[in-house]
Amino acid sequence: MEEKRKNKRIPITLDIQIILSTGEKYKGKTINLSFGGVMARFQENVAIKPESLCKMILLLEAGEEYIELNFKAKAVHIKENILGFSFLYIIDLDGYKHFKNLMVFNSDDPDELLNELEEHPGMLIDKGNKL
């Protein structure tokens, strides 16, 4: 079976929070990440429809503190409490640098991942968009 994904998925477990346009918030854990999106398991079923937009926050541990990576994302896969999201953009350049380092550090083949990133960048960096 041929792989149709443009971006390699890396199994990484991080805390994640999504905020819907209604203001509802849901917390969960990532199952895997790619430069194109994320698959996550939430503590409860999320009241979201496919193609719906949301704000997404990934929390990276940095010693005793956390770094928040803020994204605008679109729901693309929904099955009970497991959801897949496509990244539309990340909010700032520093966040992108942290995300890229996280992905490369956790990859079993960093060179392949960086080559993939050049061919299929996945997300954009915010240029004045609002969440």
Residue frames as a rotation matrix with the C-alpha (Angstrom) as fourth column:
MET 1
0.582 0.813 0.000 0.00
0.813 -0.582 0.000 0.00
0.000 0.000 -1.000 0.00
GLU 2
-0.252 -0.696 0.672 1.44
0.686 -0.619 -0.383 3.37
0.683 0.364 0.633 -1.05
GLU 3
-0.274 0.059 -0.960 1.85
0.834 -0.482 -0.268 6.10
-0.479 -0.874 0.084 1.59
LYS 4
0.229 0.469 0.853 -0.22
0.834 -0.547 0.076 9.14
0.502 0.694 -0.516 0.58
ARG 5
0.823 0.082 -0.563 0.91
0.454 -0.691 0.562 11.46
-0.343 -0.718 -0.606 3.36
LYS 6
0.661 -0.596 0.456 3.29
0.078 -0.550 -0.832 14.28
0.747 0.585 -0.317 2.48
ASN 7
0.047 -0.606 0.794 4.65
-0.815 -0.483 -0.320 14.56
0.577 -0.632 -0.517 6.00
LYS 8
-0.350 -0.297 -0.888 6.17
0.176 0.911 -0.374 11.81
0.920 -0.287 -0.266 8.14
ARG 9
0.682 0.618 0.392 4.45
-0.343 -0.204 0.917 11.21
0.646 -0.760 0.073 11.47
ILE 10
-0.518 -0.844 -0.138 6.56
-0.126 0.235 -0.964 11.04
0.846 -0.482 -0.228 14.59
PRO 11
0.390 0.681 -0.619 5.17
0.548 0.369 0.751 9.46
0.740 -0.632 -0.230 17.78
ILE 12
-0.804 -0.545 0.239 5.44
0.165 -0.589 -0.791 12.20
0.572 -0.596 0.563 20.41
THR 13
0.155 0.851 -0.502 3.29
0.881 0.111 0.460 12.62
0.447 -0.514 -0.733 23.50
LEU 14
-0.922 -0.328 0.207 2.66
0.223 -0.885 -0.409 16.23
0.318 -0.330 0.889 24.51
ASP 15
-0.316 0.837 -0.446 -0.13
0.593 -0.193 -0.782 18.02
-0.741 -0.512 -0.436 26.33
ILE 16
-0.861 0.147 0.486 -2.51
0.380 -0.449 0.809 19.63
0.337 0.881 0.331 23.86
GLN 17
-0.347 0.820 -0.456 -5.44
0.397 -0.312 -0.863 21.99
-0.850 -0.481 -0.217 24.21
ILE 18
-0.719 0.218 0.660 -7.88
0.597 -0.294 0.747 23.07
0.357 0.931 0.081 21.54
ILE 19
-0.557 0.569 -0.605 -10.17
0.148 -0.649 -0.746 26.05
-0.817 -0.505 0.278 21.76
LEU 20
-0.318 0.552 0.771 -13.21
0.945 0.254 0.208 26.08
-0.081 0.794 -0.602 19.51
SER 21
-0.705 0.100 0.702 -14.84
0.238 -0.899 0.367 29.20
0.668 0.425 0.610 18.06
THR 22
0.404 0.915 -0.013 -17.57
0.213 -0.080 0.974 28.78
0.890 -0.396 -0.227 20.70
GLY 23
0.134 -0.456 0.880 -14.93
-0.838 -0.526 -0.145 29.16
0.529 -0.718 -0.453 23.43
GLU 24
0.958 0.209 0.198 -15.16
-0.281 0.824 0.492 25.51
-0.060 -0.527 0.848 24.49
LYS 25
0.029 -0.999 -0.026 -11.80
-0.979 -0.023 -0.204 24.08
0.204 0.032 -0.979 25.56
TYR 26
0.977 0.198 -0.085 -10.64
-0.185 0.973 0.138 20.48
0.110 -0.119 0.987 25.41
LYS 27
0.145 -0.960 0.241 -7.44
-0.960 -0.077 0.269 18.95
-0.239 -0.271 -0.933 26.80
GLY 28
0.990 0.135 0.044 -5.67
-0.121 0.964 -0.235 15.84
-0.075 0.227 0.971 25.64
LYS 29
0.120 -0.969 0.214 -2.39
-0.208 0.186 0.960 14.23
-0.971 -0.160 -0.179 24.62
THR 30
0.234 -0.118 -0.965 -0.80
-0.969 -0.110 -0.221 14.01
-0.080 0.987 -0.140 21.20
ILE 31
0.789 -0.012 0.615 -0.42
0.037 0.999 -0.027 10.58
-0.614 0.044 0.788 19.61
ASN 32
-0.064 -0.842 0.536 1.81
0.915 0.166 0.369 11.75
-0.399 0.514 0.759 16.78
LEU 33
0.451 0.085 -0.888 2.96
-0.079 -0.988 -0.134 14.91
-0.889 0.131 -0.439 15.04
SER 34
0.039 -0.520 0.853 4.06
0.984 0.168 0.057 15.88
-0.173 0.837 0.518 11.57
PHE 35
-0.872 -0.355 -0.336 4.89
0.290 -0.929 0.230 19.18
-0.394 0.103 0.913 9.93
GLY 36
-0.761 0.631 0.153 1.40
-0.020 -0.258 0.966 19.00
0.649 0.732 0.209 8.44
GLY 37
0.194 0.917 0.348 -0.68
-0.574 -0.181 0.798 18.20
0.795 -0.355 0.491 11.50
VAL 38
-0.780 -0.368 0.506 -1.33
-0.617 0.317 -0.720 16.26
0.104 -0.874 -0.474 14.67
MET 39
0.031 0.753 -0.657 -3.32
0.001 0.658 0.753 13.25
1.000 -0.024 0.020 15.88
ALA 40
-0.786 -0.287 0.547 -4.47
-0.485 -0.263 -0.834 13.49
0.383 -0.921 0.067 19.50
ARG 41
-0.269 0.680 -0.682 -6.55
0.645 0.653 0.397 11.68
0.715 -0.333 -0.615 22.08
PHE 42
-0.451 0.208 0.868 -8.79
-0.477 -0.878 -0.037 13.88
0.755 -0.430 0.495 24.23
GLN 43
-0.975 0.036 0.220 -10.18
-0.192 0.360 -0.913 13.25
-0.112 -0.932 -0.344 27.71
GLU 44
-0.164 0.973 0.165 -13.72
0.120 0.185 -0.975 13.43
-0.979 -0.140 -0.147 26.32
ASN 45
-0.061 0.227 0.972 -15.49
0.985 0.171 0.022 13.47
-0.161 0.959 -0.234 22.99
VAL 46
-0.756 -0.302 -0.581 -14.95
0.224 -0.953 0.205 16.83
-0.615 0.024 0.788 21.32
ALA 47
0.321 0.942 0.099 -17.96
0.577 -0.111 -0.809 18.67
-0.751 0.317 -0.579 19.90
ILE 48
-0.220 -0.458 -0.861 -16.34
-0.523 -0.690 0.501 19.61
-0.823 0.561 -0.088 16.60
LYS 49
0.798 0.513 0.315 -17.19
0.038 0.480 -0.876 18.88
-0.601 0.711 0.364 12.98
PRO 50
0.017 -0.792 0.610 -14.79
0.888 0.293 0.355 18.05
-0.460 0.536 0.708 10.14
GLU 51
-0.098 -0.238 0.966 -13.31
0.791 -0.608 -0.069 21.15
0.604 0.758 0.248 8.49
SER 52
0.911 0.412 -0.016 -13.96
0.323 -0.689 0.649 23.25
0.256 -0.597 -0.761 11.62
LEU 53
0.033 -0.909 0.415 -11.21
0.089 -0.411 -0.907 25.65
0.995 0.067 0.068 12.61
CYS 54
0.908 0.201 -0.368 -9.77
0.374 0.005 0.927 25.94
0.188 -0.980 -0.070 16.09
LYS 55
0.355 -0.840 0.411 -6.91
-0.814 -0.494 -0.305 27.40
0.459 -0.227 -0.859 18.07
MET 56
0.824 -0.167 -0.542 -4.48
0.287 0.947 0.143 24.72
0.489 -0.273 0.828 19.20
ILE 57
0.451 -0.709 0.542 -1.85
-0.866 -0.495 0.074 24.90
0.216 -0.503 -0.837 21.92
LEU 58
0.603 -0.417 -0.680 0.95
0.336 0.906 -0.259 22.35
0.724 -0.072 0.686 22.30
LEU 59
0.847 -0.299 0.439 2.86
-0.531 -0.494 0.688 22.48
0.011 -0.816 -0.577 25.58
LEU 60
0.399 -0.812 -0.426 6.58
0.171 0.523 -0.835 21.73
0.901 0.260 0.347 25.54
GLU 61
0.903 -0.173 -0.393 8.34
0.401 0.013 0.916 21.10
-0.153 -0.985 0.081 28.84
ALA 62
0.319 -0.836 0.447 11.32
0.105 -0.437 -0.893 23.40
0.942 0.332 -0.052 29.33
GLY 63
-0.821 -0.570 0.011 12.76
-0.010 -0.006 -1.000 22.49
0.570 -0.821 -0.001 32.71
GLU 64
-0.730 0.571 -0.375 10.19
0.550 0.167 -0.818 23.55
-0.405 -0.804 -0.436 35.30
GLU 65
-0.320 0.600 -0.733 8.34
-0.458 -0.775 -0.435 25.76
-0.829 0.196 0.523 32.80
TYR 66
0.070 0.406 0.911 6.36
0.709 0.623 -0.332 25.19
-0.702 0.669 -0.244 29.62
ILE 67
-0.851 -0.207 -0.483 6.65
-0.220 -0.695 0.684 26.71
-0.478 0.688 0.546 26.19
GLU 68
0.158 0.961 0.228 3.31
0.156 0.204 -0.966 27.18
-0.975 0.189 -0.118 24.44
LEU 69
-0.949 -0.302 0.085 3.20
0.114 -0.078 0.990 26.59
-0.293 0.950 0.108 20.70
ASN 70
-0.118 0.955 -0.271 0.08
-0.100 -0.282 -0.954 28.23
-0.988 -0.085 0.129 19.26
PHE 71
-0.948 -0.128 0.291 -1.44
0.245 0.290 0.925 27.08
-0.203 0.949 -0.243 15.98
LYS 72
-0.052 0.947 -0.317 -4.51
-0.868 -0.199 -0.454 27.67
-0.494 0.252 0.832 13.89
ALA 73
-0.930 -0.286 0.229 -5.72
-0.186 0.907 0.378 24.22
-0.316 0.309 -0.897 12.80
LYS 74
-0.126 0.887 -0.445 -8.54
-0.968 -0.013 0.250 22.45
0.216 0.462 0.860 10.97
ALA 75
-0.110 0.192 0.975 -10.22
-0.498 0.838 -0.221 19.23
-0.860 -0.510 0.004 12.11
VAL 76
-0.261 -0.042 -0.964 -9.77
-0.952 0.179 0.250 16.56
0.163 0.983 -0.086 9.43
HIS 77
-0.399 0.119 -0.909 -10.38
0.002 0.992 0.129 13.26
0.917 0.050 -0.396 11.25
ILE 78
-0.373 0.353 0.858 -12.83
-0.917 -0.279 -0.284 12.67
0.139 -0.893 0.428 14.07
LYS 79
-0.028 0.383 -0.923 -13.51
-0.025 0.923 0.384 9.33
0.999 0.034 -0.016 15.74
GLU 80
0.628 0.383 -0.678 -14.94
0.665 0.189 0.722 9.66
0.404 -0.904 -0.136 19.24
ASN 81
0.904 -0.280 -0.323 -12.17
0.046 -0.688 0.724 11.17
-0.425 -0.669 -0.609 21.36
ILE 82
-0.154 -0.953 0.262 -9.37
0.583 0.127 0.802 10.74
-0.798 0.276 0.536 18.78
LEU 83
0.860 0.465 -0.208 -8.99
0.172 -0.650 -0.740 13.67
-0.480 0.601 -0.640 16.41
GLY 84
-0.147 -0.873 0.466 -6.67
0.938 0.026 0.346 14.55
-0.314 0.488 0.815 13.57
PHE 85
0.712 0.309 -0.630 -5.92
0.189 -0.949 -0.252 18.15
-0.676 0.060 -0.734 12.72
SER 86
0.265 -0.605 0.751 -4.21
0.915 -0.087 -0.393 19.79
0.303 0.791 0.531 9.79
PHE 87
-0.150 -0.388 -0.909 -2.04
0.638 -0.741 0.211 22.79
-0.755 -0.548 0.359 10.67
LEU 88
0.777 0.354 0.520 -2.91
0.622 -0.557 -0.550 25.99
0.095 0.751 -0.653 8.85
TYR 89
0.227 -0.790 0.570 -0.29
-0.016 -0.588 -0.809 28.14
0.974 0.174 -0.146 10.49
ILE 90
0.063 -0.326 -0.943 1.80
0.985 0.170 0.007 28.59
0.158 -0.930 0.332 13.60
ILE 91
0.828 0.526 -0.193 1.51
0.556 -0.813 0.171 31.91
-0.067 -0.249 -0.966 15.34
ASP 92
0.814 -0.548 -0.192 5.13
-0.518 -0.835 0.185 33.09
-0.262 -0.051 -0.964 15.46
LEU 93
0.459 -0.730 -0.506 8.62
-0.512 0.247 -0.823 32.41
0.726 0.637 -0.260 14.20
ASP 94
-0.456 -0.632 0.626 9.98
-0.877 0.199 -0.438 31.42
0.153 -0.749 -0.645 17.64
GLY 95
0.239 0.651 0.720 7.19
-0.660 0.653 -0.371 28.85
-0.712 -0.387 0.586 17.97
TYR 96
0.899 0.063 -0.433 8.07
-0.405 0.491 -0.771 27.46
0.164 0.869 0.467 14.55
LYS 97
-0.030 -0.992 -0.120 11.74
-0.712 0.106 -0.694 27.14
0.702 0.064 -0.710 15.56
HIS 98
-0.410 -0.058 0.910 10.78
-0.835 0.425 -0.349 25.25
-0.367 -0.903 -0.223 18.74
PHE 99
0.620 0.728 0.291 8.43
-0.508 0.656 -0.558 22.99
-0.597 0.199 0.777 16.77
LYS 100
0.695 -0.429 -0.577 11.05
-0.497 0.294 -0.816 22.25
0.520 0.854 -0.010 14.11
ASN 101
-0.383 -0.883 0.272 13.66
-0.810 0.179 -0.558 21.43
0.444 -0.434 -0.784 16.77
LEU 102
-0.073 0.463 0.883 11.18
-0.760 0.548 -0.350 19.16
-0.646 -0.696 0.312 18.56
MET 103
0.871 0.476 -0.118 10.46
-0.420 0.599 -0.682 17.26
-0.254 0.643 0.722 15.36
VAL 104
0.410 -0.796 -0.445 14.10
-0.538 0.183 -0.823 16.91
0.737 0.576 -0.354 14.29
PHE 105
-0.423 -0.599 0.680 15.24
-0.895 0.159 -0.416 15.87
0.141 -0.785 -0.604 17.79
ASN 106
-0.053 0.519 0.853 12.56
-0.597 0.669 -0.444 13.14
-0.801 -0.533 0.275 17.96
SER 107
0.714 0.301 -0.632 13.02
-0.700 0.317 -0.639 11.84
0.008 0.899 0.437 14.42
ASP 108
0.587 -0.522 0.618 14.82
0.170 0.826 0.537 8.57
-0.791 -0.210 0.574 13.74
ASP 109
-0.097 -0.615 0.783 16.14
0.984 0.059 0.168 10.16
-0.149 0.787 0.599 10.50
PRO 110
0.174 0.177 -0.969 16.59
0.363 -0.926 -0.104 13.95
-0.915 -0.333 -0.225 10.96
ASP 111
-0.776 -0.515 -0.364 18.12
-0.135 -0.428 0.893 14.46
-0.617 0.742 0.263 7.49
GLU 112
-0.740 0.583 0.336 15.14
0.632 0.433 0.643 12.80
0.229 0.688 -0.689 5.80
LEU 113
0.161 0.835 -0.525 12.78
0.930 -0.307 -0.203 14.92
-0.331 -0.456 -0.826 7.88
LEU 114
-0.118 -0.285 -0.951 14.57
0.063 -0.958 0.279 18.16
-0.991 -0.027 0.131 6.93
ASN 115
-0.981 -0.192 0.042 14.50
0.037 0.030 0.999 17.16
-0.193 0.981 -0.022 3.24
GLU 116
-0.362 0.927 0.102 10.77
0.919 0.336 0.206 16.48
0.157 0.168 -0.973 3.56
LEU 117
0.144 0.393 -0.908 10.29
0.643 -0.735 -0.216 19.88
-0.752 -0.553 -0.359 5.16
GLU 118
-0.654 -0.446 -0.611 11.88
-0.162 -0.706 0.689 21.58
-0.739 0.550 0.390 2.15
GLU 119
-0.948 0.301 0.101 9.56
0.205 0.338 0.919 19.75
0.243 0.892 -0.382 -0.25
HIS 120
0.018 0.999 -0.049 6.38
0.451 0.036 0.892 19.95
0.893 -0.038 -0.449 1.85
PRO 121
-0.758 -0.465 0.457 6.62
-0.133 -0.576 -0.807 22.65
0.638 -0.672 0.375 4.53
GLY 122
-0.451 0.638 -0.625 3.19
0.855 0.508 -0.098 21.83
0.255 -0.579 -0.775 5.96
MET 123
0.467 0.682 -0.563 2.25
0.837 -0.546 0.033 24.90
-0.285 -0.486 -0.826 7.95
LEU 124
0.192 -0.332 0.923 2.78
0.429 -0.818 -0.383 28.60
0.882 0.470 -0.015 7.41
ILE 125
-0.606 -0.339 -0.719 4.09
0.791 -0.349 -0.502 31.12
-0.080 -0.874 0.480 9.91
ASP 126
0.388 0.877 -0.282 1.51
0.850 -0.459 -0.258 33.74
-0.356 -0.139 -0.924 10.86
LYS 127
-0.743 -0.528 0.411 1.74
0.647 -0.723 0.241 36.98
0.169 0.445 0.879 8.92
GLY 128
-0.908 0.386 0.162 -0.87
-0.412 -0.894 -0.176 38.98
0.077 -0.227 0.971 10.78
ASN 129
-0.273 0.840 -0.468 -3.63
0.033 0.494 0.869 36.37
0.961 0.222 -0.163 10.93
LYS 130
-0.354 0.235 0.905 -5.81
-0.917 -0.279 -0.286 36.26
0.185 -0.931 0.314 14.00
LEU 131
-0.993 0.024 -0.117 -6.76
0.052 0.970 -0.239 33.17
0.108 -0.244 -0.964 15.92
